[in-house]
Amino acid sequence: MVSENKSDKSFEAGQDIKSLTLDELKAGLTERGEKPFRAVQIYEWMHKKCARDFDGMTNLSKELRAKLKESYIYTSLEAVKVQESAIDGTKKFLFGLADGNTVESVWMKYRHGNSVCISSQVGCRMGCRFCASTLDGLQRSLMPSEMLDQIYSITLLTGERVSNVVVMGTGEPLDNYDNLIKFIRMLTDGNGLNISQRNVTVSTCGIAPMMRRLADEHLQITLALSLHAATDAKRRRLMPIADRYSIAELMDACDYYFEATGRRITFEYSLVGGVNDTEEDAAELVRLAKPRCCHINLIPVNPIKERDYVQSDAARIHAFKDRLEKNRVNVTVRRELGRDIDGACGQLRMRYRESTV
């Protein structure tokens, strides 16, 4: 189930410059007869000033810019559709990629700063029953540049700095592991946007061995596990990945992650009416959560027309949260942002594809 993280075919014609670290860029330019300080200039244009192309790098000579165009691919995503919520100002972006694929990103404004939720793959092969991202399967994984440029493009389009990044859009991040790790290190590096690792969250549906591998990176990011059920039988109804990794294996991986990083785990729990929102479900979740340093994020499920799942009603959500709080489990109910703009993962991309077929 875990990808081999091979470079995407769309980048075979030239090196993807925005996916190179500063050291890699210095080495590449030195081989081409350029001074290392040029790499610093170019890197700053790409990752701090968010330049859209080589021509925007005005302190470089025309000759150098021409040489760069011949040697490298420059990733700049095009916003093909933007939706803004009339309710809360959330913005959802559909970005076009160089190969004709599209990916979604969401910009959310909070009191503590602006958050962006980005995609890590085009489509997804994990098959979670309530998610629109999986309906057409996986087309390919994103390069670091394509993940980074979702943030850079949104920064330019909104005119506001991004302070928090969540890798929780389309795709399974740990199924694109090598590109994900490079993206995180470049995003949080002082030569780039320099976003704190503590302000980065990565969500996984639960690939236990990759969770352990992530722990061994000793990053200070938050790991969010899409749990959605507290028993194996019920989780298998919602998430095919549960056929491969049991809840016991996932809890062991979560414990390993906490021991290695000291970072509290977040359990994402989508409340689906009549499926996983009973008093018994809450009791099972307490059993899992209470012994651990964790946070429960309850998510009223965002219905999609291709599935028959419905959102739990307000009374049931309140009762579920109350049961957890009475047992001293740290819990919040996620604010429902962007419900009037195809807010669920994969919805906007699906609507766009349907309208252009």
Secondary structure, DSSP 8 states (H G I E B T S, - for coil): --------GGGTTSEEGGGS-HHHHHHHHHHTT--HHHHHHHHHHHHTS--SSGGG-TTS-HHHHHHHHHHEE----EEEEEEE-TTT--EEEEEE-TTS-EEEEEEEEETTEEEEEE-SEEE-SS--TT-GGGTT-EEEE--HHHHHHHHHHHHHHH-S---EEEE-SSS-GGGGHHHHHHHHHHHTSTTTT---GGGEEEEES--HHHHHHHHTTT---EEEEE---SSHHHHHHH-GGGGTS-HHHHHHHHHHHHHHH---EEEEEEEBTTTS-SHHHHHHHHHHHTTSSEEEEEEE----TTS---B--HHHHHHHHHHHHHTT--EEE-----TTTT-STTHHHHHHHHHH-
